[in-house]
């Protein structure tokens, strides 16, 4: 649940912790400038490849991925550091690519509870919904149980719904299933006083440049855009600016079909084969940040855990 009086308004703090509506930040005010802050110091992110950050490789650490959650954590760390004497901000990311919702429940919920977070983001169920025969209602039932357990921590919980995939080749055929799952997510959020980061309404995500070349994960630009939306959902002031994508070159029909064939050979077929063999892209991969670690803005590269490619 989110703390009352935090989401939806700004908290301004001075030396005596008085709450004010309009801060005086002028240099001759005769006191220290008032600085907005958020209430969180222990953030844990749960989920699959989306939250691990696949599609947004970390250029400072080969083999690691940055993603929207790392970007959100950096902004939250900066917000906490802006207040002198405030508790240090720490961040853990337990997400692992390829995980189904049952695996996320079994492998990430207990470790998350042990970390005693005050902010939790959870995006789970996407891999279940896109699978042939995937039941969005059954997936949502498991999600509801997960959120019920996490809510016992008293932490603010942020859930993510699925994006509108109508313009996405192949995946666009399951748009109806995504919509059903999304309605369930809203119901779950209302039941447990959680926030919903609404990717379905984020129309920018329908643009092809928001997606990685595999057409299943978001690009660096997509992750950046989602991070901005997530921070806005939490009513956190941030410094992430809208990014304009490079113009997409115009392709002929034949060029588009060639690109589709290359994509199917390199991305779609391997994904199908893994599913038929009962394997996952997450086999042998460990959470990149299994424990709380500090973040110092952008100066400390996120992704301090170990991973096996």
N, C-alpha and C positions, 0 to 999 in steps of 0.2 A: 504494500500500500504506500501511497505517497503521503509525506507529512502534510498535515493541514496548514494552510497559509504559506506553503512554499511554492508549489506549482501554481502558477497563475498570478503571482505577484513577485516583486523584487524585494530583497531584504537589504537594507543599508545599515552598515555597522560603523559606529565611531568608538572612541576610547571607553565609553560607558555602556556600550551595547544598546543604546537607545534606538528605537525604530522611528525612522523619519520618512516622510513621503517625498520630500524634495531635497536632495543633497546640495550643499554649497561647496563646490570644488574650486572656488577661486583661490588664488595664492595668498590673498590678504584676508582670508576668512578668520584667521587667528586660531585655527585648529587643523588637525590632520584631515586631508581630503577623505571623504567617505567612499567606500569601495563596495560594489556589489559582490556577493558571493553566493555559492550554492551550498547546500547542507551536507554534501556527501564526501566521505573520505576513503571508503572501501568499496570499490566497484568490481564486480565479477560479471563476465560475459559468458553466456552459455549458448551452445548451438552446434552448427555444422560448418560447411565450407564458407557459407555466407559470413558468419561471424569470425571465422579464422582469418578471412581476408583474401581468399583465393581470387585471382584476377587482378590483384593489386600488389605485385611483388615489391618487397622492401629493397630498394637499391643499395642501402647501406649494409645489408646482411643477406648475402646470396643464399637462396633456399628458403627464405622466410617471406611472409606476406604481411602487409600492413592492414589494409581494410578499414571499414567504417568504424569499428569498435576501437581500434588504436587511435584513430583520429579524434573520436569523442573523448577518449581517456586523456589525450594530450590537452584538449581544451579544458577539461575539468581540472586537470592538474594545474594548469595556468591560473584558473579561477581560484583554486584553493591557495596557491602560493601568493596571490595578490594581497592576502590579508596577513599581516605580520603576526606571528605567534599562533596562527591557526594550525590544527593538526595536519600532518603531511598526508598527501593523497597517494593511495596505492591502488594498483590495478592487477587483476588476474583474468586470464582468458583461457577457459577450459574447452573451447570449441575445437572440434576435429572434423575435417572434411569427410563427406560420405556417410555420416552417421544418420541412422533412422531415429525416429522419435523415441522408440523403446530403448535404443542404445543410449541416447542422451539422458533419458530418465535413469537408467541403471548405472551409468558411468559418471555422470556429472552432477546430479542433484546432491548426493551425499557429500562429495568434496566441497561443493558450494556452501552447504550448510555449515561445514566445519570452519570455513573461512570467515563466517559471521559478517557478511557484507551489509552495507546500508543502501546499496544500489545494485540491482540485478537487471540485466537485459537478457531476454530469452527469445530466440527465433528457432523454432523446431517444427518439423512436420513437412517441410518442403520436399524432401527426398521421398517421403511416403506418398504424398499427393501426386507427384509426377510419375510414379511407377504405374505400370499397367495394372488395373484392378485396385488401385489405391482408394481407400474409403476416407473421404475428408471428414465425415462425422465420427468415425472410429478414431481417426488421428486426433481430432479435437477432444475426444473423451480422455485420451491419455494426456494431452496438454493440460486439460482442466485439473487433473490429478496432480500434475507437476506444479502448477501455479498454486494450488491449494497448499502443498507442502512448503513451497518457497515463501508463501505469505506468512508462515509462522515466524519468520525471522524479523518481521516488522520493517523489512527493507522496502524501498520504492522499487516497484517492478515495472519494467517497460517491455511490452510484447510487440512483435512485428507481425503484420499481416503480409500476404503475398502481393507482388506487383501485378499490374495488368499486363498479361503476356500476349495480348491479341496480335501484336506485330512481330512476335518471335516465331521463327520457323519451327515446326514440329511441336514445340512446347505450347504454342498458341492453341492447339487443339484441346487442351485441358483447361481452358479459361473458365469454363463453368465450374469445374471442381475447385479451382482456386477461389472463385467467388463464394462458393458454399463454405469452404474452410474459413475464409475471411469473416463471414458473418458469425461463425462460431467463435472466432478469436475475440470479436467485439463483445459477445455475450460473456465469455470467460473473463475478460477484462472488467466488465461492469460488475460481475459477481464478486470479484476479489479486489476491487478498487485499484486496478492496475491501469497504466497508461498504454495507449496504442500508438506506435509509430506507423503511420499510414502510408505504406508504399504504393498501394493501389491508386491513391489519389495523387501521387507524385508523377505528374504527366511527363516530366522530363525523362523518366525511365523507359518510355516507349521509343526513344531515339536510339538508333543502332550503335552510336558511339558510346552509349552508357554501358554496353555489354562487352565482355571479353571475346576474343576470337572463337572461343568454344561455344558461345551463344547460350551457355548455361550459368555463367557467373558474371558478375559485374566487373567492369573495367575500373581502373584507378579513378576515372572521372565519375563513374557510377557510385563508387564507394564514397568519394568526396561529397557528392550530392546527397547521399543517404545520411552521412554524418551530420550535415547541416540540418536536415529535416529532424533527425533524432534529437539534436540539441534544442531545436525549436520546440519539439514536443515536450521536453523537460523544462522549457522556459529558462534556458541558460543562455546568457549573453556570450557570444563567441566571436572569433576573428576569422572564421571560414567564409570566404567570399565566393559568390557564384562563379563558376568557371565556364567559359565559352568553349565548346569543342571545336576542333578543326573541321573545316568543311568536308563533307563526305563526297568523294569523287563520284560522278555520275557513271553508272555502268550500263552496258547494253544488256538485253535479255540473255544473250549467250554468255557474257562474262559473269552474270549473276548465277547462272546454272553451273558454270565451271566452279565458281566459289562454293556453291552448295555441295558439289561433289567432293571437293577437297575437304570441306568441313565434315561431311559424313564419314569420309575415310579416316580422318585424323581424330575426330572427337565423338561422333555419334556411335559408330560401330564399336569402338573400344568400350564405350559406356554400356552398350547393350551386352557385349560379351562378358564384362565384369558381373553384370546382374545375373546372367544365365549361369555363371560359374559360382554364384554366391560370394563373390569377392567385392571389395570396396576400395575406392581410392584412399580411404583412411587406414587401411591395413598397415600396421607398423608405424603409424604416425602418432606422436605424442602431443599433448596440449603444449602450445608455445609458451604460455605463462601459467603454469599450474599453481603457483603460489603468488601471494601479493608481493609486488615489487613497486618501488617508487618510480614515478615519471617526472622528469624535469623539463616540461614543455616538449619541444622537438629536439632537445640536445641529446637525449638518451634514446637510442633507437629501440622501439618496441619489439617484442618477440624474444624475450629472454629465455624461453624454454628450449628444450631439445626436440629435434624432429629428425625422422629418417625418411629420406626421399625414396 
